[in-house]
Amino acid sequence: VQPSSFDCGADGSVVNSVTGEPIVRARVNLTSGGNIYSASTDSSGRWTLANMACAPAQMIVTHTGFLQNGVRLGAIQQLSLVSGSPLHDIKAQLVPQSVAVGKVFDDQGDPVQNAQVNAMSARMVEGKLHFQQSGGAMTNDLGEYRLANLSAGKYIFCAHINPGPSPPSTQTITADSCYP
């Protein structure tokens, strides 16, 4: 569908879905008629776009520290921009992300560098409990890790330590250590 004019407009607000507080500097991207229009929210969480193509549109709202669309993609809304009928007070709610931080130690109490840490969440699939990886990170030189973009919930954290090259005669295999 070719847009007939570029006189459409929209405005709205972006809020934290948990607290209802406005989100400052959230990014609002609206795609209409093959064009992308962008705005940032002001100090009261409000945004305005004008002179847009009048056509079906998709709006995606993002901000660092928030999940996008409750998962990881953005508060997505389908809109219809019609000439002479601007859209007002479109409300987008962003879900705050959860972050897990921690430290991995070896059996001697020393920090472990380059350990793989995975966050596992439980899901029911066809009546059976399955664990699914929801995030992962490597530890730094102090054994610290940080996993961002997690949805609120309960997780099991597993650390896998790669022992590196070992002599061919060694039969030791390190196991994952997991904690709720």
N, C-alpha and C positions, 0 to 999 in steps of 0.2 A: 504494500500500500504506500503510495507516494504521498507525503504530507502536502496539504494544499496551502499552508501558511506557516509562518514562524512567529505567531503571536500568542502562543500558549505559555502558561505559567503555572507554578506550583509553589507552595510554601508549607512549612511544618516544623516539627520539633523532634529531637532525639533525646531519649531518656534512658536511664539505667533501669532495667526491668525489675531489679530487686528493690531498689530504694525509691525509684520514681524521680530521682534527681536529674536535672538536665546535664547533658554531656557536652562539654565545651570542646571545640575543634574536631568534632566528628566529621568524617568525610561522607558527603552525599553525592553519589554518581547516578545520573539519570540518563538512560539511553533511549532516544526517541528519533524515529525516522532516519536511523543509521548514524546519528550524531550523539556524542557523549557530552553532557553538561555536568559541571561539577560546582559544588559549593561546600563551604565549611560552616559549621554551626558557630554562633556567636556566644557571648558570655551567658546567655539565658537558654542555650541549647536550640535556638531557632535558626532556620535557614530559608532562603528565597532563591528561586530560579525564574528567569523571565526570558522572553524571546526564543522559546524552544519550538522545535518542529511539532506540529499538531498531528499526533499519531499514537498508536499503542506504545506504551513505554514500560521500561523496567527500571526500578530504583533499587540501588544497593547502598547500604549505609555501613561504614566500618570505622573502627577506632582501636588503636593499640590498647591492649589490656581487656578487650571484650571479645567473646566468641562471636562469630559471624553466623547469624541465623540459628543460634543455639547449638551449632556444630562448629564448623570452621569456615563458613562461606559468606556471611553478611546478612543483615536484615534485608531480605529481598521482598519487594512488593511489585505486583503488576498494576499498572495504571493506564488510564485512557485519557490522553490529552486532547481536548476539544476546543476549537477556536471560540472565543467569547465566553468560555466557562472555566476560568482558572480553578485549580484544585487548591483548597485551603485546609490548613490544620492537619496535614498528614502526620501521624504519629508513628515513629519508629522506636522500638525498644531493643536495646542491646543487652545481652547476657554477659555479666562479668565472668572473665575466665578465672579458673583456679590455677594455682601454681604450687608445685611441690618442690621443696628443697631438702637436701640432706647431704650426708657424707658417708663414704664407704671406707671401712677399715678392714685390714686383714686380721688373721688370728692372733697376731702379735700386738694389735692395737695401732698399727701404722696406717696412714692414709694410702688408698690404692688409686694410682693414676691410670687413666684410660680404661676403667671398668665400664661396661655397658649396663645402664640402669633402665629398666622398662617398667612402665605403669600398666598393670593388667586389670581390666574390669570384667566383672561377671555378667554374662548375658544368657538369657534362656532362649534356646533354639530348639524348636520342635520338642519342647518338654524336657530338654536336657541342659544342664549347666555347662557353659563353655566360657573359657577365659579368652579375652581378646585384647591385643596390645592397643593401648590408647595414647601412648606417647613414649618417647625414649630420649636418652641423653648419655653423653660420655662424661666421666669424671675428669676434673682438671688435675693439675699437679698437687693440689691439696686434698684430693679425694672428694671434692665437692661436686654436686650435680644440681641442676635446676631444670625442671620440666614445666613448661608453660602450655597454655591453650588446652587445659584439661577442663572438662565439664565437672560441675559439682557432683560428688558421689564418693563411693568407697572404692579403694584400689588395693591391689597387692603389688608391692614393688619388688622386682627381682634384679639382682646384680650378677652379672656374668664377668668373671675375671679371665681375660685371655692370658695364659701363662707365657706366651711367646714361644720361641723355638726351644725345644728340649732335646736332649740326647735320644737317639733311637731306642735305647734300652729302657728308657723310663716309661712306665705304664700308667702314670698318674694322670687322671682326667679331672679337671676342676668342675665342680657342680655349681649351678645357680643357687644363690641364697635368696630366699623370698620372705617378705615380711608384710603383714597386713597393715 
